[in-house]
Amino acid sequence: MKTATEVGGDYYDFDLAPEGTLTVAIGDATGHGIPAGTIVTATKSLFNILSREPDLETM
């Protein structure tokens, strides 16, 4: 296995909730390198937090 030499901005994630709902997120941050990687990291964290929120309207 080779290690990555660049950071990209491509993103996908999914979450299967306990009640069986599947949520899928697909994205592409503009550019490459640290700025794009930072945006993808923040997006993934936000997705994981919001996917566990049962009622988004209360936020």
Secondary structure, 3 states (H helix, E strand, C coil): CCCCCCCCCEEEEEEECCCCCEEEEEEECCCCCHHHHHHHHHHHHHHHHHCCCCCHHHC
